[in-house]
């Protein structure tokens, strides 16, 4: 009978009364809460230490994150909101001595200070941390004369800009338009007035791309160069030279370098430009062809040189 009672007593023991039962039903949310509070305390302390000990680093990191957000959501309300946040963060640093006070620009010869300043879009008094050198450089490269640019921040309050400008090579007349071109033939800008007078004048379709070898060769032929008014590209294949006095010289498509030297000799040794000549045609291997102002045309046998 005792054994039966012992079993009954054991069966009637309420659930969870044993140590094992209590452990099984202990709530877990208290442990999660303690871990979350610990992580929050850790990150909060880390951020506080960064702000107090490394304020410039913290601000720079914040501006980078905000700048990335602006780029990601550019053009929308999110971008405008992030820019406002950026301004709020940067304002105390401007008041603390990091306000932009000086912007210096060097290397500008044909780029006006007004155009450079407008492209930079910097406002004195703003925080220097809001200056984005890469963005300012990109805007400068959109100016017609700027080939390259370097924008640097100098803490606490200065920005320096160094411009490298394109080099004008020739003036190209294309129809009624006059443009300044580079040696490569790329157009720099159109000219409305006050065109550079020292540049060679070229004309015709394809002239900018083909002008460099001709201009280099002319630099060796002093008599021709001194009388040169313009060079005209004909059919995108060859050149006509327009000299002072209304004389036109027709050069061949191939071997024009040798004919240019021959023209130099005719001017210096034969004085052909002192005669009543309107056109000199150097495209024929055995003859020079001279056309006079009265319309007469006469071939002259070429001299054979040893």
C-alpha positions as CSV (number, residue, x, y, z in Angstrom):
1,X,0.0,0.0,0.0
2,X,2.8,2.4,0.8
3,X,4.2,1.9,-2.6
4,X,1.0,2.8,-4.2
5,X,0.7,6.0,-2.3
6,X,4.2,7.0,-3.2
7,X,3.4,6.6,-6.9
8,X,0.2,8.6,-6.5
9,X,2.1,11.4,-4.6
10,X,4.7,11.6,-7.4
11,X,2.0,11.7,-10.1
12,X,0.1,14.5,-8.3
13,X,3.2,16.7,-8.1
14,X,2.4,19.9,-10.0
15,X,4.2,20.5,-13.3
16,X,7.2,22.8,-13.1
17,X,7.9,22.0,-9.5
18,X,11.1,20.3,-10.3
19,X,14.3,22.3,-11.0
20,X,14.4,20.9,-14.5
21,X,10.9,22.2,-15.2
22,X,11.6,25.7,-14.0
23,X,14.7,25.9,-16.3
24,X,12.7,24.8,-19.3
25,X,10.1,27.5,-19.0
26,X,12.3,30.5,-18.1
27,X,11.5,33.5,-20.4
28,X,14.2,34.3,-23.0
29,X,13.3,37.8,-23.8
30,X,15.1,39.1,-20.7
31,X,18.4,37.8,-22.0
32,X,17.8,39.3,-25.5
33,X,16.9,42.6,-23.9
34,X,20.2,42.7,-22.0
35,X,22.2,41.9,-25.1
36,X,20.4,44.6,-27.1
37,X,21.0,47.2,-24.3
38,X,24.7,46.1,-24.2
39,X,25.1,46.5,-28.0
40,X,23.3,49.9,-27.8
41,X,25.6,51.0,-25.1
42,X,28.7,49.9,-27.0
43,X,27.7,51.7,-30.3
44,X,26.5,54.7,-28.4
45,X,29.8,55.0,-26.5
46,X,31.8,54.5,-29.7
47,X,29.9,57.2,-31.6
48,X,30.3,59.5,-28.6
49,X,34.0,58.9,-28.4
50,X,34.4,59.6,-32.2
51,X,32.5,62.8,-31.9
52,X,34.5,64.0,-28.9
53,X,37.9,62.8,-30.0
54,X,37.7,62.9,-33.8
55,X,35.2,65.6,-34.8
56,X,36.7,66.3,-38.2
57,X,36.8,62.7,-39.1
58,X,33.2,62.3,-37.9
59,X,32.0,65.2,-39.9
60,X,33.8,64.1,-43.0
61,X,32.3,60.6,-42.7
62,X,28.9,62.1,-42.2
63,X,29.3,64.3,-45.3
64,X,30.5,61.3,-47.4
65,X,27.4,59.3,-46.4
66,X,25.1,62.2,-47.1
67,X,26.8,62.9,-50.4
68,X,26.4,59.3,-51.4
69,X,22.7,59.6,-50.5
70,X,22.3,62.7,-52.5
71,X,23.9,61.0,-55.5
72,X,21.7,58.0,-55.1
73,X,18.5,60.0,-54.9
74,X,19.6,63.1,-56.9
75,X,16.8,65.2,-58.2
76,X,14.2,64.2,-55.6
77,X,12.9,65.3,-52.3
78,X,15.2,62.9,-50.6
79,X,18.3,64.7,-52.1
80,X,17.0,68.1,-51.0
81,X,16.4,66.8,-47.5
82,X,19.9,65.3,-47.3
83,X,21.5,68.5,-48.5
84,X,19.6,70.4,-45.8
85,X,20.9,67.9,-43.2
86,X,24.4,68.4,-44.6
87,X,24.2,72.1,-44.2
88,X,23.0,71.8,-40.6
89,X,25.9,69.5,-39.7
90,X,28.4,71.7,-41.4
91,X,27.2,75.0,-39.9
92,X,28.8,74.6,-36.5
93,X,32.2,73.8,-38.1
94,X,31.9,77.0,-40.2
95,X,31.3,78.9,-37.0
96,X,34.3,77.2,-35.4
97,X,36.8,78.5,-38.0
98,X,36.3,76.2,-40.9
99,X,34.4,78.7,-43.1
100,X,35.6,79.3,-46.6
101,X,37.3,82.7,-46.8
102,X,39.7,82.5,-49.8
103,X,39.5,81.0,-53.3
104,X,42.5,81.5,-55.5
105,X,42.6,80.6,-59.2
106,X,45.8,80.2,-61.3
107,X,46.5,79.3,-64.9
108,X,43.7,81.2,-66.5
109,X,44.6,83.1,-69.6
110,X,41.5,82.8,-71.8
111,X,39.0,81.7,-69.1
112,X,37.5,84.7,-67.4
113,X,37.5,84.9,-63.6
114,X,33.7,85.2,-63.8
115,X,33.3,82.0,-65.8
116,X,35.6,80.1,-63.4
117,X,33.9,81.4,-60.3
118,X,30.5,80.5,-61.7
119,X,31.6,77.0,-62.5
120,X,33.1,76.5,-59.1
121,X,29.8,77.5,-57.4
122,X,31.6,78.2,-54.1
123,X,30.2,80.7,-51.5
124,X,32.5,82.4,-49.1
125,X,31.4,81.8,-45.5
126,X,30.1,78.3,-46.1
127,X,31.8,75.4,-44.4
128,X,34.9,74.2,-46.2
129,X,33.7,70.7,-45.6
130,X,30.8,71.3,-48.1
131,X,33.4,71.9,-50.9
132,X,33.5,68.8,-53.1
133,X,36.7,69.1,-55.2
134,X,35.8,66.3,-57.7
135,X,32.4,68.0,-58.4
136,X,34.0,71.4,-58.8
137,X,36.6,70.0,-61.2
138,X,33.9,68.4,-63.3
139,X,32.1,71.7,-63.6
140,X,35.4,73.4,-64.6
141,X,36.0,70.9,-67.3
142,X,32.8,71.9,-69.0
143,X,34.3,75.4,-69.7
144,X,35.4,75.6,-73.4
145,X,39.1,76.6,-72.7
146,X,39.7,74.3,-69.8
147,X,41.7,71.1,-70.6
148,X,42.2,70.0,-67.0
149,X,41.8,71.4,-63.5
150,X,43.0,70.7,-60.0
151,X,40.8,71.8,-57.0
152,X,42.3,71.5,-53.5
153,X,41.0,72.3,-50.0
154,X,43.5,73.8,-47.6
155,X,42.2,73.7,-44.0
156,X,40.8,75.6,-42.3
157,X,39.5,78.1,-44.8
158,X,41.1,78.1,-48.3
159,X,40.5,76.5,-51.7
160,X,43.0,76.7,-54.6
161,X,42.3,76.0,-58.2
162,X,44.9,75.4,-60.9
163,X,43.7,75.4,-64.5
164,X,45.4,73.9,-67.6
165,X,44.0,75.5,-70.7
166,X,43.8,74.2,-74.2
167,X,46.3,75.6,-76.7
168,X,44.8,77.3,-79.8
169,X,46.3,76.1,-83.1
170,X,44.4,77.6,-85.9
171,X,41.3,79.6,-86.9
172,X,38.9,77.5,-89.0
173,X,36.3,79.1,-91.2
174,X,33.5,76.8,-92.0
175,X,30.8,78.6,-93.9
176,X,29.9,81.7,-92.0
177,X,31.3,80.3,-88.7
178,X,34.8,81.0,-87.3
179,X,36.2,78.7,-84.7
180,X,39.4,78.2,-82.7
181,X,40.7,74.6,-83.1
182,X,43.3,72.6,-81.3
183,X,46.2,70.9,-83.0
184,X,44.2,67.6,-83.1
185,X,41.5,69.4,-85.0
186,X,39.0,69.5,-82.1
187,X,37.0,72.7,-81.9
188,X,37.6,74.8,-78.8
189,X,35.1,77.5,-79.2
190,X,33.4,79.7,-81.8
191,X,34.7,83.2,-82.3
192,X,32.3,86.1,-82.4
193,X,34.8,88.9,-82.5
194,X,38.4,89.7,-81.6
195,X,39.8,86.6,-83.2
196,X,43.4,85.8,-82.4
197,X,45.4,87.4,-85.3
198,X,48.5,85.3,-84.9
199,X,46.9,82.0,-85.7
200,X,46.9,80.4,-89.2
201,X,43.7,80.7,-91.1
202,X,42.3,77.5,-92.5
203,X,39.0,76.7,-94.4
204,X,37.1,73.9,-95.9
205,X,35.6,70.6,-94.7
206,X,38.2,68.4,-93.0
207,X,40.7,71.2,-92.7
208,X,41.2,71.1,-88.9
209,X,42.1,67.4,-88.8
210,X,44.6,67.8,-91.7
211,X,46.1,71.2,-90.9
212,X,49.0,70.2,-88.5
213,X,51.4,68.7,-91.0
214,X,50.9,71.6,-93.4
215,X,51.4,74.2,-90.7
216,X,54.5,72.5,-89.5
217,X,55.9,72.3,-93.1
218,X,55.2,76.0,-93.7
219,X,57.2,76.9,-90.7
220,X,60.3,75.8,-92.7
221,X,59.4,77.8,-95.8
222,X,59.9,81.4,-94.6
223,X,59.1,83.2,-97.8
224,X,55.8,81.3,-98.3
225,X,54.8,81.6,-94.7
226,X,55.4,85.4,-94.8
227,X,53.0,85.8,-97.6
228,X,50.4,83.3,-96.5
229,X,46.9,84.6,-96.0
230,X,44.9,81.3,-95.6
231,X,44.9,77.6,-96.4
232,X,41.9,75.9,-98.0
233,X,41.2,72.2,-97.9
234,X,39.8,71.1,-101.3
235,X,37.6,68.0,-101.5
236,X,39.1,66.8,-98.2
237,X,42.1,65.6,-100.3
238,X,44.5,68.5,-101.0
239,X,45.4,72.1,-100.2
240,X,45.2,75.5,-101.9
241,X,47.3,78.2,-100.5
242,X,46.0,81.8,-100.7
243,X,48.9,84.3,-100.7
244,X,49.0,88.1,-100.4
245,X,48.3,89.9,-103.6
246,X,45.4,87.6,-104.5
247,X,47.6,84.7,-105.6
248,X,46.3,81.1,-105.3
249,X,48.8,78.2,-105.3
250,X,47.4,74.7,-106.0
251,X,49.2,71.9,-104.4
252,X,48.9,68.2,-105.3
253,X,47.3,65.6,-103.2
254,X,50.6,63.6,-102.9
255,X,54.1,64.9,-102.7
256,X,52.9,68.4,-101.6
257,X,55.9,68.8,-99.2
258,X,58.3,68.8,-102.2
259,X,56.1,71.2,-104.1
260,X,56.0,73.5,-101.1
261,X,59.8,73.7,-101.2
262,X,59.6,74.3,-104.9
263,X,57.3,77.2,-104.3
264,X,59.7,78.7,-101.8
265,X,62.4,78.6,-104.5
266,X,60.2,80.2,-107.1
267,X,59.4,83.1,-104.8
268,X,63.0,83.6,-103.5
269,X,65.0,82.9,-106.7
270,X,62.6,83.6,-109.5
271,X,60.5,86.4,-108.0
272,X,57.2,84.9,-109.4
273,X,55.1,86.9,-107.0
274,X,56.4,90.2,-108.5
275,X,54.7,89.3,-111.8
276,X,51.1,89.6,-112.9
277,X,50.2,86.2,-111.7
278,X,46.8,85.1,-110.2
279,X,47.3,81.4,-109.9
280,X,50.2,78.9,-109.7
281,X,49.4,75.3,-110.3
282,X,52.0,72.8,-109.0
283,X,50.1,69.6,-109.6
284,X,51.8,68.7,-112.8
285,X,55.1,66.8,-112.7
286,X,56.6,68.3,-115.9
287,X,55.3,71.9,-116.0
288,X,54.3,74.8,-113.8
289,X,51.0,76.4,-114.9
290,X,50.7,80.1,-114.4
291,X,47.5,82.0,-114.9
292,X,47.7,85.8,-115.2
293,X,45.1,88.3,-114.0
294,X,43.9,88.9,-117.5
295,X,42.9,85.2,-117.8
296,X,45.8,84.0,-119.9
297,X,47.2,80.6,-118.8
298,X,50.6,79.4,-119.8
299,X,52.6,76.3,-118.9
300,X,56.3,76.6,-118.1
301,X,58.6,73.6,-118.2
302,X,60.0,72.7,-114.9
303,X,63.7,72.9,-114.3
304,X,65.5,69.7,-113.6
305,X,67.7,69.8,-110.5
306,X,70.6,67.6,-110.0
